[in-house]
Amino acid sequence: MGSPIKAGTKKRKPAGKAKRGHRKRRMPKQANMENRPLLEPNAAGIDIGAREMYVAVPPDRDEHPVRVFDTFTADLNELADWLAACGITTVAMESTGVYWIPIAEILEARGMRPCVVDARHMKNVPGRRTDWHECQWIQFLHSVGLLRPAFRPEAQVCALRAVMRHRGELVQMAGQHVQHMHKALTQMNLQIQHVISDMTGVTGLAIIDAILAGERDPVALAKWRDPRIKARPEIVEKSLVGNWQPEHLFTLKQSRRLYAEYQQQLAECDAEIERLVGEFAPRVDPEVKPLPPDSKKSRNHAKKRKKRAKKQPGTREFDLRTEVYKLFGVDVTQIPGLEFLALLLFSEVGRDMSRWKSAACFVSWLALCPDNDISGGRVLWRGARKAHNRAGQLFRMAAYSLDRSATPLGDYLRRMKAKIGPQGAHTATAHKIAVIFYAMVKNQVEYDQTIWEKRNEQRREKHTAALKRQAQRLGYQLIPIQEENAA
């Protein structure tokens, strides 16, 4: 239940005489800050904690402008009622873990605008650091427009984002149990994980299941080998001879069961993601505006793998490219590197690019642009900002996948590697991919690879002109091979 709190006052010691040679320091006046114009007169501030929330409203709205509420649902509803009675329209709060999510959802349901602020922005504008004073400091900074709200997509995208992030955690936990299976096999000196490329494939799991069923004959175990395995049958048999220790067999059985359980959870998670994606209103209708032709050669291999894969009974096919095309309105999978990251990217940034004024603002939010620290006209530091941005990491992953790509973006990555090194090259390529993505989604234009050809021609002409100028300065003249052969 909310309760007003009065700030305790401490008795000050009588001011003594200042020491000779020292001046008394005066505390900075708050008049300059208090006289700033109020950009948000109906603003409140909340200092969020795990058990209590300190809430401050403008002093003229209530007799006790600062109150404390517990974090139970009934108390949060009482907090929202009190803010509504005070005429509050926007509330600023620090993004402390996930504690801000329940109160933000309640405030949104009441028609108030929550402003989730990065804690680092609060450190840039220092103030009093107790819970009692901090909520007032947050309220004041928000009322004068010194706090910037963090990006948060719409509620429907947030729901998809929560499930997608949960799926990523399930994949990581399933990978840990794969490592446990490898460890148990190695401890029994079974080298099958070094003979086949994937222990979670058809051959690997079939051999593990046969081992857990009691089979110990390497010849019988090798019969589970898939014909597509490149290793010879005698090599597979040789790798299945080991020491059958009961404690390691027990850990192998536990890890195999847990891996199967996580695979089941992933299947349920995929079904939920498919349901959430189907609830979005499509930007385009593929029947009215057909999907553009795929220009990637790798799609032929994907179609072959798709034909070989066995479809589960009772499940319909989920075409990722078509669904992403319906969500964004353009085929962003044609951007090199974003073939399988487009849906993850949608769950992180959504499809409303008007939240960023320009592509430069977008890549700055992604922390993919260079930054510098200049003081006195001298550059103190230059480089990329260190920020944990999930969407920025997706663009970096897209850049990492282009090391051997024959696309123009792959050529750009390798050219940048020769100039600024691998780390800067991947950041620069991720920056370029993000700019292309922003332009496509905002302007609703398809990916045009011919633009790269024009720019390559311009760069070639510029490089040729530079070589001619350099040769002229040295007293030489460059003659193209074609003109020389014609002469």
C-alpha positions in Angstrom: 0.0 0.0 0.0 1.4 3.4 -0.9 2.5 5.5 2.0 4.0 9.0 2.1 7.5 9.3 3.6 9.0 12.4 5.1 12.7 12.8 4.5 14.7 12.8 7.7 16.8 15.8 8.5 20.1 15.6 10.1 21.4 18.1 12.5 24.2 20.1 11.1 27.3 20.9 13.1 27.8 24.5 13.9 30.0 26.1 11.2 33.4 26.8 12.6 36.0 29.2 11.4 37.6 28.4 8.2 41.3 27.6 8.2 43.7 30.3 7.1 44.5 30.0 3.5 41.4 28.0 2.6 38.1 29.4 1.3 34.7 28.0 2.2 33.1 26.1 -0.7 29.6 27.0 -1.7 27.2 24.4 -2.9 26.0 24.9 -6.5 22.7 26.5 -6.7 19.8 24.6 -8.2 18.1 27.8 -9.4 19.4 27.4 -12.9 18.0 23.9 -13.2 14.7 24.6 -11.5 14.1 27.6 -13.8 14.3 25.4 -17.0 11.1 25.3 -19.0 8.9 22.3 -18.3 8.5 20.2 -21.5 6.5 17.5 -19.7 4.5 19.2 -16.9 2.5 16.0 -16.3 5.5 13.8 -15.7 6.2 11.4 -12.9 9.3 9.5 -11.9 9.7 6.0 -10.5 12.7 4.4 -8.8 12.1 0.7 -9.4 13.2 -2.0 -7.1 12.5 -5.7 -6.7 10.3 -5.2 -3.6 9.5 -1.5 -3.5 8.9 1.4 -5.9 9.5 5.0 -5.0 7.2 7.3 -7.0 7.4 11.1 -7.3 4.9 13.5 -8.9 5.1 17.3 -9.3 4.9 18.9 -5.9 1.7 20.8 -6.7 -0.3 17.6 -7.5 -0.5 16.0 -4.0 0.1 16.9 -0.4 2.7 14.0 -0.3 4.3 14.1 -3.7 6.5 11.1 -3.0 5.1 7.7 -2.0 6.3 4.1 -1.7 4.4 1.2 -3.1 5.0 -2.6 -2.9 5.5 -4.6 -6.1 2.4 -6.8 -5.8 -0.2 -6.4 -8.5 -2.8 -4.8 -6.2 -0.2 -2.2 -5.1 0.8 -1.5 -8.7 -2.9 -0.9 -9.6 -3.1 1.5 -6.6 0.0 3.2 -7.9 -1.6 3.7 -11.3 -4.8 5.0 -9.7 -2.8 7.6 -7.7 -0.9 8.7 -10.8 -4.2 9.1 -12.8 -5.7 11.1 -9.9 -2.7 13.4 -10.1 -3.2 14.0 -13.8 0.0 12.2 -14.9 0.4 11.4 -18.6 4.0 10.2 -18.8 6.2 8.3 -16.4 10.0 7.9 -16.4 11.6 4.8 -14.9 15.0 3.1 -15.1 15.3 -0.1 -17.1 16.3 -2.2 -14.1 16.3 -5.9 -15.2 12.8 -6.9 -16.0 11.2 -5.3 -12.9 9.9 -2.4 -15.0 7.8 -4.6 -17.3 4.7 -5.1 -15.1 4.3 -1.5 -14.1 4.9 -0.4 -17.7 2.2 -2.6 -19.0 -0.3 -1.4 -16.3 0.5 2.2 -17.1 0.1 1.6 -20.9 -3.3 0.0 -20.2 -4.3 3.2 -18.2 -3.4 5.5 -21.2 -0.1 6.8 -19.7 3.2 6.8 -21.7 6.0 4.9 -19.9 9.4 6.3 -20.6 12.0 3.5 -20.0 15.4 5.2 -19.5 18.8 3.7 -19.7 20.6 3.8 -16.4 23.7 5.2 -18.1 21.8 8.3 -19.1 21.1 8.9 -15.4 24.8 8.7 -14.6 25.5 11.3 -17.3 23.2 13.7 -15.4 24.2 13.0 -11.7 21.9 13.7 -8.9 21.0 12.5 -5.4 21.5 8.7 -5.1 19.1 7.6 -2.4 15.8 6.0 -3.3 13.8 8.8 -1.8 15.6 11.6 -3.8 16.3 9.6 -6.9 12.6 9.3 -7.9 12.3 13.0 -7.5 15.4 13.5 -9.6 14.1 11.2 -12.3 10.8 13.1 -12.3 12.5 16.5 -12.6 14.9 15.4 -15.4 11.9 13.9 -17.3 9.8 17.1 -16.9 12.6 19.3 -18.4 13.3 16.9 -21.2 16.7 15.7 -20.2 15.8 12.0 -20.5 15.5 10.0 -23.7 13.2 7.0 -23.8 14.7 3.6 -24.8 13.4 2.0 -27.9 10.5 -0.5 -27.3 8.5 -1.9 -30.2 4.8 -2.3 -30.1 3.2 -4.9 -27.8 2.6 -7.4 -30.6 6.2 -7.4 -31.6 7.3 -7.6 -27.9 5.3 -10.8 -27.6 7.1 -12.3 -30.6 10.4 -11.1 -29.3 9.9 -12.7 -25.9 9.3 -16.1 -27.5 12.1 -15.7 -30.0 14.6 -14.9 -27.2 13.3 -17.8 -25.2 13.9 -20.1 -28.1 17.5 -18.9 -28.4 18.0 -19.8 -24.7 16.5 -23.2 -25.3 19.0 -23.7 -28.2 21.9 -22.8 -25.9 20.8 -25.2 -23.2 20.3 -28.0 -25.7 23.8 -27.3 -27.0 25.1 -27.8 -23.5 23.7 -31.3 -23.3 25.2 -32.1 -26.7 28.6 -31.2 -25.1 27.8 -33.5 -22.2 27.1 -36.4 -24.6 30.5 -35.7 -26.3 32.2 -35.7 -22.9 30.6 -39.1 -21.9 31.6 -40.7 -25.2 35.2 -39.3 -24.9 35.5 -40.6 -21.3 34.5 -44.1 -22.6 37.1 -43.6 -25.5 34.4 -43.8 -28.2 35.7 -41.7 -31.0 32.5 -41.7 -33.1 32.1 -37.9 -32.6 35.3 -37.4 -34.5 34.2 -39.7 -37.4 30.8 -38.2 -38.2 30.3 -34.5 -38.4 27.2 -34.1 -36.3 26.3 -36.3 -33.3 22.8 -34.9 -33.3 22.1 -36.2 -36.8 20.4 -39.4 -37.9 23.4 -41.6 -37.5 24.7 -40.1 -34.3 21.4 -40.2 -32.3 20.7 -43.7 -33.7 24.0 -45.0 -32.4 23.6 -43.4 -29.0 20.1 -44.8 -28.6 21.4 -48.3 -29.5 24.2 -47.9 -27.0 21.7 -46.9 -24.3 19.5 -49.9 -25.3 22.4 -52.3 -24.4 24.1 -52.9 -27.7 27.9 -53.2 -27.4 29.0 -54.9 -30.6 30.7 -52.3 -32.8 29.7 -54.1 -36.0 26.0 -54.0 -35.0 26.3 -50.4 -34.0 28.0 -49.5 -37.3 24.9 -50.7 -39.2 23.1 -47.6 -38.0 25.4 -45.6 -40.3 23.6 -43.5 -42.9 24.7 -44.2 -46.5 25.5 -40.5 -46.9 28.2 -40.7 -44.2 31.6 -40.3 -45.9 33.5 -42.4 -43.4 34.1 -46.0 -44.4 32.2 -48.7 -42.4 35.4 -50.1 -41.0 36.4 -46.7 -39.6 33.0 -46.4 -38.0 33.4 -49.8 -36.4 36.8 -49.0 -35.1 35.6 -45.8 -33.5 32.9 -47.7 -31.6 35.3 -49.8 -29.5 35.7 -48.3 -26.0 35.4 -48.8 -22.3 31.8 -49.2 -21.2 31.9 -47.6 -17.8 28.5 -47.6 -16.0 28.8 -44.1 -14.6 29.6 -42.6 -18.0 26.7 -44.6 -19.6 24.4 -43.0 -16.9 25.5 -39.5 -17.7 25.1 -40.2 -21.4 21.5 -41.4 -20.8 20.7 -38.3 -18.8 22.1 -36.0 -21.4 20.3 -37.8 -24.2 17.0 -37.5 -22.4 17.5 -33.8 -21.7 18.4 -33.1 -25.3 15.3 -34.9 -26.5 13.2 -32.9 -24.0 14.7 -29.6 -25.3 14.0 -30.6 -28.8 10.4 -31.2 -27.9 10.2 -27.7 -26.2 11.8 -26.2 -29.3 9.1 -27.8 -31.5 6.4 -26.3 -29.3 8.2 -22.9 -29.4 8.3 -23.0 -33.2 4.5 -23.7 -33.3 3.9 -20.7 -31.0 6.2 -18.5 -33.1 4.2 -19.5 -36.2 1.0 -18.6 -34.5 2.2 -15.2 -33.4 3.6 -14.4 -36.9 0.2 -15.4 -38.4 -1.5 -12.7 -36.2 0.3 -9.8 -37.8 -1.5 -7.9 -40.5 0.5 -8.4 -43.7 1.8 -5.3 -45.5 1.5 -7.0 -48.9 -0.6 -9.8 -50.3 1.7 -12.3 -52.2 -1.3 -13.1 -54.5 -1.7 -9.4 -55.5 2.0 -8.5 -55.4 3.9 -11.7 -56.0 7.2 -12.4 -54.3 10.2 -11.2 -56.3 12.3 -13.9 -58.0 15.1 -15.2 -55.9 18.5 -14.2 -57.2 20.6 -16.4 -54.9 22.1 -19.6 -56.3 22.2 -21.2 -52.9 18.4 -21.5 -53.0 18.7 -24.5 -55.3 20.6 -26.4 -52.6 18.0 -25.4 -50.1 15.2 -26.7 -52.3 17.0 -30.1 -52.6 17.4 -30.3 -48.8 13.7 -29.4 -48.5 12.6 -32.2 -50.8 14.7 -34.7 -48.9 13.4 -33.7 -45.5 10.5 -35.7 -44.2 7.4 -33.6 -43.3 5.8 -34.4 -39.9 2.2 -35.5 -40.2 -0.4 -32.9 -39.2 2.0 -29.9 -39.7 1.8 -27.4 -42.5 4.8 -26.0 -44.2 6.2 -22.7 -42.9 7.8 -20.7 -45.7 10.1 -18.3 -43.9 10.8 -16.2 -47.0 7.1 -15.7 -47.8 6.2 -14.9 -44.2 9.0 -12.3 -43.9 7.9 -10.8 -47.2 4.4 -10.4 -45.9 5.7 -8.8 -42.6 8.1 -6.2 -44.1 6.4 -5.6 -47.4 9.7 -6.2 -49.2 12.0 -9.2 -49.6 14.8 -8.4 -47.1 16.1 -12.0 -47.4 17.7 -10.9 -50.7 20.2 -8.8 -48.7 23.3 -11.0 -48.4 23.7 -12.3 -44.9 20.0 -11.8 -43.8 18.6 -15.0 -45.4 17.9 -16.6 -42.0 18.1 -13.7 -39.6 15.2 -11.6 -41.0 12.5 -13.0 -38.6 14.9 -12.5 -35.6 15.5 -8.9 -36.8 11.7 -8.3 -37.1 11.3 -9.4 -33.5 13.9 -6.9 -32.3 13.2 -3.8 -34.3 9.7 -4.4 -35.8 8.8 -2.8 -39.2 8.1 0.8 -38.2 11.3 2.6 -39.4 9.8 6.0 -38.6 11.0 5.6 -35.0 14.4 6.7 -36.4 14.7 9.9 -38.3 17.3 8.7 -40.7 19.5 5.7 -41.5 22.3 7.4 -39.6 20.2 7.5 -36.4 19.3 3.9 -37.0 22.9 2.7 -37.2 23.9 4.9 -34.3 21.2 3.2 -32.2 22.6 -0.2 -33.3 26.1 1.0 -32.2 27.5 0.2 -35.7 28.9 3.7 -36.4 32.3 5.1 -35.4 32.4 7.4 -32.4 35.1 9.8 -31.1 35.9 11.8 -28.0 37.3 15.3 -28.8 38.5 17.7 -26.2 40.3 21.0 -27.0 40.3 20.2 -30.7 42.3 17.0 -30.0 40.9 13.5 -30.7 41.3 11.6 -27.4 39.6 8.4 -28.5 38.1 7.0 -31.7 36.3 3.7 -32.3 33.0 1.9 -32.1 30.9 2.3 -29.0 30.6 -0.7 -26.7 26.9 -1.4 -26.4 24.9 -4.5 -26.0 22.3 -4.3 -28.7 20.7 -7.5 -29.9 19.7 -6.1 -33.3 23.2 -4.8 -33.8 24.6 -8.2 -33.1 22.3 -9.7 -35.7 23.7 -7.4 -38.3 27.3 -8.3 -37.2 26.4 -12.0 -37.6 25.2 -11.2 -41.1 28.5 -9.6 -41.8 30.5 -12.5 -40.4 28.7 -14.9 -42.8 30.1 -13.0 -45.9 33.7 -13.9 -45.5 33.6 -16.2 -48.6 30.5 -14.8 -50.2 30.7 -14.0 -53.9 28.2 -11.1 -53.5 29.2 -7.4 -53.8 28.9 -7.1 -50.0 31.4 -10.0 -49.7 33.8 -8.1 -51.9 33.3 -5.0 -49.8 34.1 -7.0 -46.6 37.3 -8.4 -48.0 38.3 -5.0 -49.4 37.8 -3.4 -45.9 39.7 -6.2 -44.3 42.8 -5.2 -46.3 42.3 -1.6 -45.3 41.3 -1.6 -41.6 41.5 -5.2 -40.4 38.9 -7.8 -39.6 37.2 -6.2 -36.7 36.7 -2.8 -38.4 35.7 -4.5 -41.6 32.9 -6.6 -40.0 31.6 -3.4 -38.3 31.7 -1.5 -41.6 29.9 -4.3 -43.4 27.3 -4.6 -40.7 26.8 -0.8 -41.0 26.2 -1.1 -44.7 23.8 -4.0 -44.3 21.8 -2.0 -41.7 21.6 1.0 -44.0 20.3 -1.2 -46.9 17.8 -2.8 -44.6 16.5 0.6 -43.3 16.2 2.0 -46.8 14.3 -1.1 -48.1 11.8 -1.2 -45.2 11.2 2.5 -44.9 11.0 3.3 -48.7 9.4 -0.1 -49.6 11.9 -0.8 -52.4 13.4 -4.1 -53.3 17.1 -4.9 -53.2 18.8 -3.8 -56.4 22.2 -5.4 -57.0 22.9 -3.3 -60.1 23.6 -0.3 -57.8 26.8 -2.1 -56.7 27.9 -2.5 -60.3 27.6 1.2 -60.9 29.5 2.0 -57.8 32.2 -0.5 -58.7 32.6 1.1 -62.1 32.9 4.6 -60.4 35.5 3.2 -58.0 37.4 1.6 -60.9 37.4 4.9 -62.8 38.6 6.8 -59.8 41.4 4.3 -59.2 42.5 4.5 -62.8 42.6 8.3 -62.7 44.7 8.2 -59.6 47.2 5.8 -61.2 47.4 8.0 -64.3 48.1 11.1 -62.1 50.8 9.2 -60.3 52.4 8.0 -63.5 52.4 11.5 -64.9 54.1 12.8 -61.9 56.9 10.2 -62.4 57.2 11.1 -66.1 55.4 8.0 -67.5 52.2 7.5 -69.4 49.7 4.7 -68.9 48.4 3.0 -72.0 45.6 0.5 -71.8 46.3 -3.0 -73.1 43.5 -2.8 -75.7 44.9 0.4 -77.3 48.5 -1.0 -77.3 47.3 -4.2 -79.1 45.4 -2.1 -81.6 48.5 0.0 -82.4 
